[in-house]
Amino acid sequence: MDLLLIAIVAPLVLALAMVLGLPKALARNLAYLGFALPAVIGIILWCQFDAAAKESTYAFLTTYDTGLTGLGINLTLGLNGISLPLFVMAGIVGLAAGLYALQSAAERLNHYVTLLLVMQGGLMGVFASVDVFFFYFFHELALIPTFIMVGIWGGRDRNYAAMKMTIYLTVGAMLSLIGLIAIYYTSGAQTFDMIALREAIAAEGLSTVAQRNIFGLLMFGFGILVSLWPLHTWAPLGYGAAPSSVAMLHAGVLKKFGLYGLIQVALPLLPEGAAHWALILATLGVVGNVLIIGVVAMAQRDLKQLVGYSSVMHMGYAFLGVACLSVVGVGGVVFMMVAHGFSAALLFLLATSIHHRTQTFDLDEMGGLVKSAPVLSAFFVAATLASIGLPGFANFWGELTIFVAAWQVFPTLTVIAIAGVVISAIYGLRAAAKVFFGPPTEAFAKVLQEQPATDLTWSERLPALLLLVALLAFGFWPKLMTDSINESVAEIYPAVETTVPADVARN
Amino acid sequence: MESTQLALFALLMPLLSATVIALFLRRAGALASYLSTATAAVVMVAALMLAYGGHRFDASADWLTLGDFTLTLGIKFDDLAALMLSIVAVIGFCVHLFSLGYMHDDGYRARFFGGLSIFMFSMIGIVLADNLFMMFIFWELVGFSSYLLINHYCLKQSAADASKKAFIVNRVGDFGFLIGILMCYAAYGTVNLNELPDIIAGGAMMSAAIPLLLFCGAVGKSAQMPLHVWLPDAMEGPTPVSALIHAATMVAAGIYMLCRIEVLMVADALNVIMWVGTVTALYAALCAVVQSDIKKVLAYSTLSQLGYMVAAFGLGSYQATVPVEIGHGDGTMQAGEIWIMVGGVGAAMFHLTTHAFFKALLFLGSGSVIHGCHQEQNIFKMGGLAKKMPITFATMTIGVLAIAGLPFLSGFYSKDAILHLAQQQNPTVFGLLIFTAVLTSFYMIRLWRITFFGAARSDGAEQAHESGFTMTLPLIALAVLSIVGGYTGAHGEGLIYGTAFTQVWEQIPHPEGIGVFIKSLVILAVGAGLAFALYKPGASDGLATKVPAAFMGLTLLKESFDKGYDYYVAKVQDRFAMVLNFLEQILLAGLIIRGLAGVVGLFGLGARALHTGSLHTYVYWFLLGVVLLWGFAGGLF
């Protein structure tokens, strides 16, 4: 049995079963299974990865003929050190989002859960695909339910938000599709298989012009999907409107598709193109995402928008890391993607839990929630500290390694990026203080009178705990992840020359 | 047990205690307090065994490897670390014990003691760290513990604001610290404290930028100007926290860090450090004069004394020449000498040590006073406590005399070492530090006289009572240390130090002769005499009534920084954020996206169909694409 295939297919099959009219109670119990299986499989594969046989960095390789072989397309599944941590992260965040959705009081819960299962199946597929076509296909498969769920179950401005998200993300996906097809043709390999593409390009090499043009397409295409400034405006709006589990899965996992594409496909195949665009990418990421969006985040009054903006801001660090074009930088980005997946999902989850108690997302109408909900406040403060890069949480390692890598290449931009660490502390702690500390505002005192706030229930606590434990585990033992990342990245990326710093050699 | 295991035990026990409290003892305050205190006790035993048992070692383990970048976590346990560890462990235990009584009736005791444990873990991490990345990690973690504990009374707006301010201001300092670490790594290829001296001795290029950026971290953590504003506000935390974190240990971490990176120092950097310290010492002493909150007086006094330590480090105890081999381009080596500036590690660490004793004593004493007076913190509403709280009074008196520099008490020796250094190096700094010393005895005698003498001036003070033994015991222990802490025995056996910290103590400059006593006595007498002349135990501030202009001026001086920062945050930073947000919403959301949608509409049918508003259209396009693709591959077309 191919566990990878099960992880992808199980949620999809269950979704299909629910559409076909399973009894409601049974369907929900099976849904738990659909969310749990990918997470469990992810962890099992993680444990087996070190010992597994590898071909061109990929382990657990299997190929299925889907009838597209004539076009050079096969469903090839496998994991390498870059995709493995993301695969596991997708499984865990998916489980948390599923658990949170199943306990929520959403209308037409069965439909909601069905769509979420489809999304989950697509997500697992994205990171398990070695074939670029299916990598893209699974992304679309996860994206469609996203739009529908935002449009139907969303909050304020859901129609406008859903439309804007759809337009932006479709354009982004189209641009990257054009880029991927261009690689398919210009490489002369006539295949979408990553391993074959890498070998073909290593042997032949693409012309510099082709590399530059294709990388440009991919950079902006994938960039839109990851909310590269100034093409980010769909994100805060979309996340502000999205129902919590969808925001968790999209901001946490699906958004990483773009970065993953850059790291796994664009950079190794188009090194010259990447070098050409690196400075632009780093500048947009640091000045745009980190600095400008960071400052914009400070002005937010709506908690969910704030979390959305903070998610956009942190992508700037990832762009900086990608632009370093080095093992350290890319490794840092993978770490950051995984960490951000957990922390962003946790923040969206908790923001919704706060809303249940305050009946508002307006930060100026809360306060003093710690008194009635101490566990919720502990979780939220922990999630905030994780996202602002406090050591002990996974995000810290991602940021630190990116800074180390970036200092060699873009020292000035790195200084600005580090200033972002102060900015995120300002808006993060402000939000925590406004929601939880100090005396309650008048408006919130009234809400409390009508409906006293309870602390985090166990059904909310469980998914939150899952994410928090993951953040702490990687925060304390980064080796859990870096060992496998390092091996793959070092093989895929040409070894960076280790030069003795000039100052040391001199007297 | 082996040295490494013992050190790991001391490091990890508090983490274990904090974890157990967070997971299982949230509602069991009493149990949590016993667990945390017991942990502090075993940590103290382990630390003293390490320090006095002759364990000196280095150990490290790779923690993260990506490409050519490897981050290690390790322990560098030399005399300096041993000294700092002993201070942290001993004061830590005293404060835990004191807190058993002080926090007995607090509803959130478990959170408080959990916070103390997590602080002990983080602080010991800084002390043991063998490289700058590791130090930075624990540096941030003590910042977090400080945030947690300042915010203990988190339903008070002022506590919430103070904790936020402390964390953010520290992050501003850490901004420079981290850049400094990255520059150091880029320049020398390592940030390991054991490897750096070899590379420097090998004749690597030195720059003032690296030590000064690293110093930014100390400016934040040790609350030097201009980042000193968070420390007075941090007094919103419970008093034991102020004693442990915001007086004795964490705020001194900046000085410890400077001593750790001494090899990186160059003359220009030391000069800047000296002036920052001197100005902070003077400024804070001036501010302390006009405070009426007992904890605020002590907070400004802490700032001032930290300034002393920073200045001491900057003054440098001696300049040494070190023989090196200088390589030539053709591969031959030639013997030569280079000048190395040596910071005033001895004097700075000496004052750090004695200050930890007497300032922890003063803060815990003030805690005892506050507890006895039913949470009254205004010294003008106290009075007459000398008789009602005899142990607190006696121990606090020792603390006051120690900080004021009465001969034969600990503060006398350490302050004199610094003044002696200043006298040799820089007459202006010497003058300013002498003046600061006069101010110190002035404001401390003021505090002492108004608090303990005269008639009780509030109900709280009227009903004051001596605190229980868990609170008086640490006071007595710290009072003893404040007396004997000055005998370092640099030329032989130290009274309480033995020969454990010789490497540090031998760097203390020793003034000779009777002049030292006279100088100190004059300083003490002038300060105390002025205080006696100006202040009578009463409900009003003597300076405000007798010399109102001076009082107003000093108050203005104290407020100027807070006002300046408030103005910056409200009028510059927040407005800038609002303007950018406005642009973001209008320009991007309004114009560009509409424009883009238009472009897409022109080019793509699919997007235009979406633009009509139906999401389901997208699903159909997707399915159509899938059918077409498979059809094409299957040879249908």
Interface residues (C-beta under 8 A of the other chain):
Chain A: G67 L68 T69 G70 L71 I73 E140 I144 F147 I148 G151 N159 A162 M163 K164 T166 I167 Y168 T170 V171 M174 P230 T233 W234 L237 I292 I293 V295 V296 M298 A299 Q300 S326 V327 V328 G331 G332 G368 V370 K371 P374 L385 L390 P391 G392 F396 W397 L400 T401 F403 V404 A405 W407 Q408 T414 V415 I418 A419 V421 V422 A425 I426 L429 R430 A433 F436 F437 G438 P439 P478 K479 T482 D483 I485 N486 V489 A490 V496 T498 V500 P501 D503 V504 R506 N507
Chain B: R26 D62 W63 L64 T65 L66 G67 D68 F69 L71 F133 F136 I137 F138 E140 L141 F144 Y147 N151 C154 L155 K156 Q157 A159 A160 D161 S163 K164 F167 I168 R171 V172 D174 F175 L178 I179 L182 M183 Y185 A186 A187 Y188 G189 I199 G202 G203 A204 M205 I326 G327 Q573 D574 F576 A577 M578 L580 N581 E584 L588 A589 I592 I593 L596 A597 V600 G604 G606 A607 L610 H611 G613 L615 H616 Y618 V619 F622 L629 W630 F632 A633 G634 G635
